[in-house]
């Protein structure tokens, strides 16, 4: 029985280690490749749900992305969205500051809500920008 014990330990370690090796994430896609992958995933979900209209629309979108997507243009567009979102946050902050100086609680609450919404949109735009930016490790 003692001879089997090391063998069993080795086998158990091998079985436990297998998921760790399988869990290595695939390299993250960026730019147009990420966009194509995202649409392909949505197509699979539409197929699974039996939504043929959504599937057809997504397949058209995928063909357009495949034909027209350019990583440099995509990056510029997303950078512009981030810039505009930052500008909107600044404008909303100024509106809140103005409302606070006047002391109207109702306007202050409304401006706080609008500012929070703008900050969320900025965060979303920055997240999308990270998705389309090429990996910095490659440089």
N, C-alpha and C positions, 0 to 999 in steps of 0.2 A: 504493500500500500504506500510505503514511503517513496517508491520510485514514481508512482503516479502523481503524487502531490505536486512536485515541481512542474510536471507537465500540465496538470490542471491549472495551476497558477498562471503559467505562461499562456495557456489557451484563454483563460478568463481575461487576462490583461489584453490579449489580442482582440477579443470580442468587445471589450470596453473601449479600446482605443479606436476601433473602426469608425464610430460616429464622429470622433474628433477629426479624423482625416477627411471624412465625407463632408464635414461642415465648413471646409475651406470655401469662402465665398468666391464666386467667379469674379473676374475683374469687372469693376463697375463701368457701364457704358456711359458715354457722354455725347452731347451734341445730337446729330441726326440719328445716330445709331440708337441712342437712348429713346428718342422719339419714336422710331420705328418699333422698338421693342415694346414700348408702352402701348402703342396702338395694337400690336399683335396680341398682347395680353388681353386687351379689351375685346378684341375679336373672339378670342377663346372663351371669355366670360359670356359674350353675347351668344355664341354657339351653344354653350352649356345651358343658358337660360332659354334657348329656343327663340331668341329675338332676331328674326331674319332681317327686319328693317334696319335695326341698329347695326347688325353685322354688315349689311350692304354699305351703309354709310361709312363705317369704319374701314372697310376694304377700299373704298374710294379714297378716303383720307390717307390710307397707307400707300396707295399707288401715287398719290400726289406728293407725299413726303418723299417717297423713293425717287421720284422724277425731279423734284424741285428743291429739296432741302440742301442747304449749303451751311456747313458748320460756322464759317466766318459770319455769314449773314444772320444766322440764328443767334450767335453770341452777341452781335451788335444790337439786335432787336431786344434781347433780354436785358442787356446793359441799359438800354434806353428805358425799359419798363422800370428797372430799379431806380434810375435817375428820377423819373417822373414820380414814382412812389415816395422817394425821399423828399422831393419838392412838396408833395401833397402833405406829408407828415409835418413839414416845417410850417406850411400854411395853416394847418389845423392847430398846431401848437400856438401860433400867433393869435388865432381866433380864440383859443381857450384863455390865453393871457389877457386878451382884451376883455373877455367876458368876466374874468376874475377881477380885473381892475374896476369894473362897473358894479360887481357884487350881486348880480342877478343869479340866484341859485338854480333856477330852471334852465337858463342859458348855459350856465357852467356845466350842469349835468349833460346837457345835449352836446356841448362841445367836447366833453370828456369822452362821450360815446363815439363821436365822430373821429376823434383822435385815435382811440383804441382800434377802430375799424381800419383807419389808414395805416396804423402800425402793423396790423395783421396783414394787410395787403402788401406792405413793404417786406415783411418777413417771407411771405409766399413768393414774392418776386425774387428775393435773394436766394431762396431755396431752389427755385427754377434755374437761376443763373449758375448756381453750383453744379446743377445737373448738366448744363451745356458747356461749361468750361472744360477745356482739355486738362488732363491730369498734370499737376505741377511737378510730379516726380519725374516726368519724361524729359524735362528740360535740363 
